[in-house]
Amino acid sequence: MTYSIAWPERIQAELLDHANEALPNECCGYITGRSGVCKTLHKMTNADPSPTYFEFDPKEQFQVIKAARAVGEVPVVVYHSHPNSPARLSAKDLELLTDPDMTYAIISIQDSGSDIKAYRIIDGTIYDVMIDIIKEDEYVNEC
């Protein structure tokens, strides 16, 4: 199976900014949108700040989902960073990230570099998700 998502260049930049702002800890958040097209990045607080773990604050998580629904969007991506490791799913990620309808993006900023990879986990199988970065002027507001 092949999976893909699309997001505008500004979301790519916002992801990298958030990962660097959160150092030395992991950042986390949602990207919401429609029909697999990402529209809005929601930076969230890592409720358990750590360089190897993230946890959403349940109240903040509810507020983000409510705000997204108010503008006709739904969570498309859960993202978090790996400050000191590659952009691949860790054993802890595989234990906690279990929604088969969600795309999981990981931002690696180890060794002053940057790499973003996305995955879906369905029935214990990991699928790579292609990320299509689109220019704002190519961005379609209605999907």
Buried (B, 14 or more C-beta within 10 A) or exposed (E): EEBEBBBBEEBBEBBBEBBBEBEEBBBBBBBBBBEBBBBBBBBBBBBEBEBEBBBBBEEBBEEBBEBBEEEEBEBBBBBBBBBBBEBEBBEEBBEEBEEEEBBBBBBBBBEEEBBBBBBBBEEEEBBEBEBEEBEEEEBEEEE
